[in-house]
Amino acid sequence: RNNSTMATSSPPAQTTLLIGGSNGTATLCAILGDKSKPVNANHTLRVATRSSRRFLDGGRPRVWRCKEKKHLSDVISADFLPTRILTHVGSPDSVFVYGNDSNEKSNAFSEGNGSNSNDNTHTDLSQLEQAISGISSPDNGGIADIIVLACPVSAHLSLLRRIARAVYNLDARGLLGSSNR
């Protein structure tokens, strides 16, 4: 066979935005941000949080570690059946800090060179709008494909309102077009 015609199996590109600052967010960062796993090869992971303390370490996205107990059988998972422990070590590609003020305009932080590398700069976008749209984002993930609320349920309504407002603003400006991927 001609090697140039053989397709390599790599997952499709995907950008996930985690909104929150909980232990669940940290665990998802370890699992989804673990680039040593082939399933995460084309996955861009963003975190939007109210406080940078937890998700930034020296101005860079913090690396998280978690252990997953995985049953060897997908059919039955019982404590007496054999298991294995998987360790995940990963970090988000970029972190966006949105404050209580809906007009925050501070810079996002990334695993890369620390500057906003995306050429589509719109300095008037809020951090949440940048995280959703990918505009002025330090990663190359484009528009978020999925948004996960990884926060206490009591915060969901106010966050959903904030997300809806950001999406409406981006759509009204024509900034939610098709992704360049």
Secondary structure, DSSP 8 states (H G I E B T S, - for coil): --GGGS-------EEEEEE--SHHHHHHHHHHT-TTSGGGTTEEEEEEES-STTTEETTEE--EEEEEEEES-SS---TTS-EEEEEEEE--SEEEE--SSTT-----EESSSSS---S---TTS-HHHHHHH-TT-SSS--S-SEEEE-S-GGGHHHHHHHHHHHHHHHHHTT-------
